[in-house]
């Protein structure tokens, strides 16, 4: 049986594809923290990063309204300020996570889908 150059090319391509899929499975096993529960935990973390500054602004606003009455509502202003601060904080954190994910994806070798 004679092996041609075309057959060698096909065998090499097949071997590269198997090696790529094997390394992909090994990377997936190493990063087990990326589960559904991990994702739900991140959603909770983002939610709390918005809620806590909002509640702190609300509490401080109520205290200021009781101690120093004025025609302006400190409660409303500080609640909105806390909400904006929390949203900015969550946005900054999510952007950092996205950058980290892109960095991980760029460091992994590309898989070819040639058949």
URZI-V719255 format. One record per helix or strand of 2 or more residues. SS is the DSSP state (~ for helix, > for strand). FROM is the first residue (numbers start at 1). LEN is the number of residues. If there is no record, write none. Layout:
{{SS:FROM:LEN} {SS:FROM:LEN}}
This chain:
{{~:5:26} {~:36:32} {~:74:34}}
